[in-house]
Amino acid sequence: MESTLAEMLKQQSCQPDTWTMNSTLRAFGSSGNIEMMEKCYEKFQAAGIEPNVRTFNILLDSYGKSGNYDKMRAVMEYMLRYHYSWTLVTYNVIIDAFGRAGDLKQMEYLFRLMQSERIKPNCVTCCSLIRAYGQAQNADKIEAVLRFIDNSDVMLDSVFFNCLVDAYGKMRWFDEMKEVLVMMGRKGCKPDKVTYRTMIKAYSNAGMTKHVKEMLDLIRSLEVPKSQMEQL
């Protein structure tokens, strides 16, 4: 890919643009090749190609997932200094990054900031909060997120409920974990193989072999396809 980009930059008839830059940065960043991502970014800038908000969101996501929090903060500061408005995607990326890092204070600050900027949290935002609080085994905060959702118009999906199942499982709140299946039904979401696999893992880690068996029996009663059962 690097040689192809170098050739494009040389040719007048086939010049890369911002879309090319963003696609390239995403490819290297998502694979964890941060050094190559940065090198390509420098080359694009030298060629006079201007970044946009999506460019910075890609950099933030790549730095966050690779644990480069200092560089992530530098991108955040650059965006603010040069008046690149943070979008919903921007907030979701950095909230998730700080949550995964266990920096709940910064995560919560950003969650409040996005609301003060009149950017509405969505399901992705709430998943990140639940995941972080589950990792920290903070049940009170999880309940606070659920209350926030009840008082909002956030549309939930199976990914959110799977995060909630995992959070309760890590805290060994097994009654609440099982209740998530009921919550899913009320919201019109069906449990999937990730839901069942997460519950079985939680019971198994706690040595609750009887509950593992009951869970497997429940799956069979719900007529989960055989191919899906084999993947559990």
N, C-alpha and C positions, 0 to 999 in steps of 0.2 A: 504493500500500500504506500509506503514511504517513497519508493521510486516513482510510482505513478503520480503522486502529488508533485514531486520535484519536476517531472516532465510537464505537468499541467502549468506549473508556475513559469516555466520557460517559454511555453507556446502562447502566442498572442491570440490565436484562434480558439483556444480552449481554456479560458481562464476560470479558476475555481471561484465560488462565491460564498456567502455566509452559510448557505445550506450545506455546501461541500465541507466547510470548516466544522460545522456542528456535527455532521455525520461522522467525520473523521475523529473528532474529539470524543464522541460517544463510543465509537468502536474501541479506541485505545483505553479510554477511561473505564468502561464497563468490564474490560478484560484485566484491569488492574495494572496496566502498563502506564503508570503515571508519568514516568520520565519521557516516554515517546509522545504522550498527549501534550505535555508542556512544550516539547521541541516543535511539534506541529503547530501549536498555537502561536509560538514565536515566529514561525515561518509565514503563517497566514497574516499576522500583523505586519511583518516586514513587507509583504506583498500589497499592503494597503487595504486588506479586507477587514471591515469593522465588525466587532462582535455585537450581539444583541442580548436581550434578557435570556433567551433560550441558551445561548452560549454559556452564560454565567451559571445558569441552573445546571448545565451538564458538568461544569467544573466543580460546583458545590457538591453535586451528587457523587462524583468520582472521588473527590478528596474526603468526603464524609465516609464513604464505604471503605476507603483504604486507611482510615484512621488518621489522615493528615488534617487535624483540626486547626492547627495554626494557619495553614494555607487556606482552609475553608473560611476562617474568620477574615483573612486578608481579602478574599473575594467579596465577602459580605460588606466589608468596609469600602472597598473600591466601588461597589454598586451604589452605595449611599453617597459617597463623595461625588460621583459623576452622574448622579440623579437617574440611575436605572431603577425604575420602580419594581419593588418586590411583588411577585404574583402569588397566586395560590400555590403553584408548583414550587416556587422558591421557598415559601414557608413550610410546605410539606417536606421538602428535602432536608432543610436544616433542623426542623423539629425532630424528624426521624433520626437524623445523625446524632444529635445531642442526646436523644433518648437512648439509642443503642450504646452510647458512650457512658451512660449512667449519670449524665449531667442534668438531673431533673430540674434544678433551679433555672438553668438557661433555657431548657425546653419549655418550662412553664411561663417564663418571661416572654418567649417568642409566641406562645399560644395567646397570651393576653395582648401582645402587640398586634398580631394579625387582626384580632377582633376590634381593637381600637382604630385600626386602619380600614375598618369596614370590609374586611375580606372574610367571608364566611368559611369556617372550617367545614370539611367534608368527611366522607367515610375514611379516606386515606389518613387524614389528620388524626381522627379518633383511633384508628388502628395503631398508629405510632404511639399514642398516649397509653393505650391499653397494654401494648407490648412492653413499653418502658416500665410501667407500674407493676406489671406482672413479674418482670425481671427483678425489680426491687422488692417484690412481695409486699406491696403497699395496697392493701385491700380498700382502705378508706378513699384513696385517690381513684381507684377503679370505680367505686360506687359514685364518686363525684362526676366522673366522665359519663356514666350511664344516666345520671340525673340531667347533665347538660344535654345529652342526646334526646331525652324525653321532652325537654323544653325547647327543642329546635326542630328544624325540618330536614335534618341530615338523613339521607337515604342509606340504609345499611345493606350490606351484602354478605355472602358466605365467608369472605375473607375476614371481615370484622369479627363475625361470630367465632371463627376458628382461632383468631387472636385471643378472644375472650375465654374460650375453652382452654387454650394453652396457659393463659394467665392463672385461671382458677386451678388448673392442674398442678402448676408449679407451687402454688400456695397450699395444695392439698385441701382445697375447699371443694370437696367432691359433690356435695349436694348442689352447690351453686353451679358447678360444672355441668351436672346433669340437667339442671334447669335451663341451661342455654339452649338445649334442644327444643324446649317448649317455647322459648323466646323466638327461636328461628321460625317455628311454625306460625306464630302470631304475625311475624313480619313477612311471611310468604317465602322464606328461604328454606331450601332443603339441605340437610347435612350431606356432605360429600365424603370422599375417601380420606381427605385430610382431617375432617372433623372426627371421624371414627378412629383413625390412626392416632390422633393426638390424645383422645380419651383413653384408648387402650394403653398407650405409652405411660400416661399418668398413673393409671391403676397398676400397671406392671412395675413401675419404679417404686411404688408404695408397697409392693408385695401383695397386692389385693387380687389374688388369682381367681377368686370367686367372682369378683366384679368384671374381670377380664372375660371370663366365660359368659357372664350375663350380657356383656356388651356384644360379644360375638353372636350370641343367640338373638339379640335385638336386631343386629344387622341382617341376620338370616330372615327374621320375621318381616323385615321391611323389604325383603326381596332385592337386596343389593345384587347386581349382576355378578356372576361367578368370576369373571375376569377382574372385577374390582376387589372381590374378596381375596383373590390370590395376591394382590398387591399390598394387603394390610400386614 
